[in-house]
């Protein structure tokens, strides 16, 4: 909130200093130039600063106070924006990570797996790619229903994830189709 009292006090002080400076100049310069400081000169030395200095300084102090408030508001909004940006970045990273993973099994989804596989083999193509297809899976869905089939897919994904080393990749690339890439593994190890 603007401090009007402070603005009035500062403007009064500036005006008083302006009157004093005007009077000091009049009593030193006018006689030095051969003139006389009379009643009109005294009146002008007081009226001019009152008419000019007071409104000008009041306006200047008022604008400075408004600028300080505006700067404080901008700083507050900037902090809020930075916080919102951090939250948005965290949400974006979380969504990007979710977009790469299959919601049911937690493994990489088809796109996420093939992107990660491309990155893995670009540096060192040595490794083994396993394609895993859960046989007769349709029969599980038909006989026991989709909730049981979903539970079976989660269990298969859990077993696959637990069998793959930290530098390997595992993903669900289709309904009951999974893929595993064992980085640097030999065929004997993969078997």
C-alpha positions in Angstrom: 0.0 0.0 0.0 1.2 3.5 -0.8 2.5 5.5 2.2 0.8 8.8 1.5 2.0 10.3 4.7 5.6 9.5 3.9 5.1 11.1 0.4 3.7 14.3 2.0 6.5 14.5 4.6 9.2 14.0 2.0 7.6 16.5 -0.4 7.3 19.1 2.3 11.0 18.6 3.2 12.1 18.9 -0.5 10.0 22.1 -0.8 11.5 23.6 2.4 15.0 22.9 1.1 14.0 24.4 -2.3 12.7 27.6 -0.5 15.9 27.8 1.6 18.1 27.3 -1.5 16.1 30.0 -3.4 16.4 32.5 -0.6 20.1 31.7 -0.2 20.7 32.3 -3.9 18.7 35.5 -3.9 20.6 37.0 -0.9 24.0 36.1 -2.4 23.6 36.5 -6.1 21.2 39.5 -6.5 23.4 41.9 -4.4 26.5 40.5 -6.2 25.0 41.5 -9.5 24.1 45.0 -8.1 20.4 44.3 -7.4 18.3 44.7 -4.2 16.3 41.9 -2.6 13.0 43.5 -1.8 9.5 42.3 -0.9 8.7 40.9 -4.4 12.0 39.0 -4.5 11.3 37.4 -1.1 7.8 36.5 -2.3 9.0 34.9 -5.5 11.7 33.0 -3.6 9.0 31.4 -1.5 6.1 31.1 -4.0 8.1 29.6 -6.9 9.4 26.6 -4.9 5.9 26.1 -3.4 4.3 26.0 -6.8 6.9 24.0 -8.5 8.9 21.9 -6.0 6.0 20.6 -3.9 3.8 19.1 -6.7 6.8 17.9 -8.7 8.5 16.1 -5.7 5.1 14.7 -4.5 4.5 13.2 -8.0 8.0 11.8 -8.1 7.8 10.2 -4.6 4.3 8.9 -5.5 5.6 7.3 -8.7 8.6 5.8 -6.9 6.3 4.2 -4.3 4.1 2.8 -7.1 7.2 1.5 -8.8 8.4 -0.3 -5.7 5.0 -1.9 -5.2 4.9 -3.0 -8.8 8.4 -4.4 -8.6 7.4 -6.3 -5.4 4.4 -7.7 -7.2 6.4 -8.7 -10.2 8.9 -10.5 -8.0 6.1 -12.3 -6.2 4.5 -13.3 -9.5 8.0 -14.4 -10.8 8.4 -16.7 -7.8 5.0 -18.1 -8.4 5.8 -18.6 -12.0 9.1 -20.4 -11.2 7.3 -22.7 -8.8 4.6 -23.4 -11.4 7.3 -24.1 -14.0 9.0 -26.5 -11.6 5.7 -28.3 -11.0 5.0 -28.4 -14.7 8.4 -29.8 -15.5 8.0 -32.5 -12.8 4.6 -33.4 -14.2 5.9 -33.4 -17.7 8.8 -35.8 -16.7 6.3 -38.0 -14.9 3.9 -38.0 -17.9 6.8 -38.7 -20.3 7.9 -41.6 -18.1 4.3 -42.9 -17.9 4.0 -42.6 -21.7 7.0 -44.9 -22.1 5.6 -47.6 -19.8 2.8 -50.1 -20.1 0.2 -49.2 -17.5 -0.7 -52.8 -16.8 2.8 -54.4 -16.4 5.0 -51.5 -15.6 7.4 -52.6 -18.4 8.3 -50.4 -21.3 5.5 -50.2 -23.8 6.1 -51.0 -27.5 7.3 -47.5 -28.5 9.3 -47.0 -25.3 11.0 -50.4 -25.8 12.0 -49.8 -29.4 13.3 -46.3 -28.7 15.4 -47.7 -25.8 16.5 -50.6 -27.9 17.6 -48.3 -30.7 19.6 -46.2 -28.2 21.1 -49.4 -26.6 22.3 -50.9 -29.9 23.5 -47.6 -31.3 26.4 -47.6 -28.8 27.2 -51.3 -28.7 25.0 -53.7 -30.7 26.3 -56.8 -28.8 23.5 -58.5 -27.0 20.5 -60.8 -27.4 16.9 -59.9 -28.3 14.3 -62.3 -26.9 10.7 -62.3 -28.1 8.3 -63.8 -25.6 4.7 -64.8 -26.5 2.5 -66.1 -23.8 1.0 -69.2 -25.4 -2.8 -69.9 -25.3 -3.4 -66.5 -23.6 -6.7 -66.1 -25.3 -8.0 -69.2 -23.6 -7.2 -67.6 -20.2 -9.3 -64.5 -21.1 -12.1 -66.7 -22.6 -12.3 -69.1 -19.7 -11.6 -66.9 -16.7 -12.3 -63.4 -17.9 -10.2 -60.3 -18.6 -9.5 -59.4 -15.0 -7.7 -62.7 -14.5 -6.0 -62.3 -17.9 -4.8 -58.9 -16.7 -3.5 -60.4 -13.5 -1.7 -63.0 -15.5 -0.1 -60.3 -17.7 1.1 -58.4 -14.6 2.6 -61.7 -13.2 4.4 -62.4 -16.5 5.7 -58.8 -16.5 6.8 -59.1 -12.9 8.8 -62.3 -13.6 10.4 -60.8 -16.7 11.4 -57.6 -15.0 12.9 -59.6 -12.1 14.9 -61.7 -14.6 16.5 -58.9 -16.5 19.7 -57.3 -15.3 19.8 -53.5 -14.6 21.4 -52.8 -18.0 18.8 -54.9 -19.9 15.5 -53.8 -21.4 12.1 -55.4 -21.0 8.9 -54.4 -22.6 5.4 -55.4 -23.5 5.1 -54.9 -27.2 1.7 -56.4 -27.9 -1.3 -57.9 -26.1 0.6 -60.9 -24.6 3.9 -60.4 -26.4 7.0 -59.2 -24.6 10.5 -58.4 -25.7 13.7 -58.5 -23.7 17.1 -57.2 -24.7 20.1 -58.5 -22.8 22.9 -56.1 -23.4 26.2 -57.8 -24.1 24.8 -61.3 -23.4 25.8 -64.3 -25.4 23.3 -66.9 -26.7 24.2 -69.4 -24.0 23.5 -66.7 -21.3 20.3 -65.8 -22.9 19.1 -69.4 -23.1 
